[in-house]
Amino acid sequence: MAKQGARKKLPKEVAIINADNCTGCEACLEVCPVDCIYKVPGASISVLQTWCEIDVERCVGCEVCVHIPTKRSDPYELLVCPWDAIEMVKTAEVAHAVAQKGGPDDYLRENWERVVEPAIRMAELATANS
């Protein structure tokens, strides 16, 4: 899913969705400026709950999926996810965060190459560059 070519710069943080909190409402999909968030096709945690996922290799760390940027003088913060399912994680720690993000027990095992391995590569790059 990641776009081709090397990144110019690694973000300091990337967004991770906790699958156990996500309801698949798609609010984050609507605001993502780089289209790195997608609904997991054909998967559900329970009979009623699906979830979204972030392609960490495409995430630029803009935080728009967590909250809409406002003026610094504005005392109110407009949160995007009504379920508090999205958090920003340091790029060097992204592999651990992705491996712990919840969802069905077998989901990460079955999708390891697509979900966890890119996070491992990013964490290794971030560690090597620090």
Helices and strands as residue ranges (DSSP letters): E 13-17, H 27-31, E 37-39, E 52-54, E 67-68, E 78-79, E 86-90, G 91-93, H 94-99, H 107-110, H 112-129
